[in-house]
């Protein structure tokens, strides 16, 4: 298998998604470094103030951590889907092209949310992943159209 097979748009998106997940999980969720006295005070309050939410004892820290780890799970899921999309044969592409475009759009929206609410790191990852997903999806669709034309239909 030629080396370029490992660097298709979908596979490059997979690599970025796994790197993004590792950075998000290890750097953002598990390595909770001090961000200054005021931020540390807020973080401590997030951990210590409990409240009842739908019958469960909860904290804002629990929500933050739980949702953050769920993001990590969905980044891995996106990576698996991107890898699988790369393996879909041209004659089966129409069955999954909507899912491929939906994944590209979802990553575009997360890039916008990252730009609005976070910082450049996740924004850059989001933009790059979106572009790779869109290019991969477009190219597969173009191959479908070319195959259909070649078959006279």
N, C-alpha and C positions, 0 to 999 in steps of 0.2 A: 504494500500500500504506500503510495507516494506521501512524502512528508506534508505536502499541501493539504492532504485530506484531513489532517489534524488542525488545520487553521481555516476552516470554513467559517462563515459568519455565525452560524448556530453554535459551532464548537467554541469559537472565541467568546461568544456570549456566555456559554457554559463556564469557561475558565474565569471570566470576570465575575459571574454570579457567585462562584465558589470563593473567590478571593474577597468579594464584597461581604459574603456571609461570614467568613473567618474574621475579617476586620470588624464587622458589626458585633459579632458575638464576643470575640476575645477582647477587642479594644473598647467597644461601647458598652457591653452588658456586664462582662465578668471582671474587667479591670476598671473598677470604679475609682478613678484617681480624683484627688482633691482639685476643685476648680475655684478655690478661694473660700474665705470664711463665710461670706453670705450664702454662697451656693451650698457649702457644706451644711450650714444651718437648715436650709430648706430641705436638703436631702435627708437629714436626720429627722426632721418633722414628717417627711413623707413615710419614713419607716415607723415612726412611733405613734402617730395619730391613727387610731383604728376607728372604723365605723361599720355598721351593718349594711350590706348591699345584697338585696334579694335573699336574705337569710344566712349570708356568709359573713364571717368576720373578715374585713378587708382593710387594706391600706393603699394609699396612692402609690407607694413604692411597689406593692404587689401588682397593681395594675400596670405600672411602668415596666417592671421586670417581665411580667407575664406576656404583655403585648410585644415587648422587644424580642423575647425568645420566640414568639409566634412568627415574627418577621423573619427570624433566622430560618425557621422551618420552611416558610414559603419561598425564601431565596433558594434553598436546596431543592424544593419542588420545581421551581422555575428552571434551575440548572438541569434537572433530570428531563423535564419536558423539552428544553432547548436541544439537549443531546439527542433525544428521541426524534424530534422533528427533523434533525439532520439525516436521520436514517430512513425517513419515509420515502418510498419509491415514487417516482414521478407519476405513475399511473394511479397511485392512491392519494396523491396530494390534495385533490379537491375535497376529500373527506375531512381533512384536518386544517385546511387553510384558514378557515374562520377562527379556529382556536389559536393558530399562529399569529394572526393579526390582532386578536384580543389580547394575547400576551404582550405583543409589542406596544399596544395602546396602554395596557395596564402599567408597563414600565415607564412609558412617557408620562403618565399621570403621577407616578411616584417620583419621577425626576422633578416635576413641577412642585410637588409637595415638599420635596427635599430642599429645593431652591427657596421656597417661601418660609419653611419652618426650621430648617437645619443649617447646614453649612456646605461648603464646596465639595467636600469628599463624596458624600452620597449623591450629590447632584451630578458630578462628573461620571460616577459609576452609572447612574440612571440614564444619562444621555447616551453614553457609549453603548450600554446594553440595549437601549431602545433602537439606536441606529443599526446595530448588528442584527437584532431580531427583524427589523423592517427590511434590511437588505437581504437577509436570508430568505424571508418570506416572499419578497418580490422576485428574487432569482428563481426560487422553486416554481412560482407561478409562471414565470417566463418560460421555464423549461416545459411546463405542462402545455402552454400555448404553442411552443415550437414543435412539440411532439404531436399535438393535434393537427397542426398545419402540415407536418411531414406525412401524416397518415391520410391527408386529404379531407379532413373534416374539421 
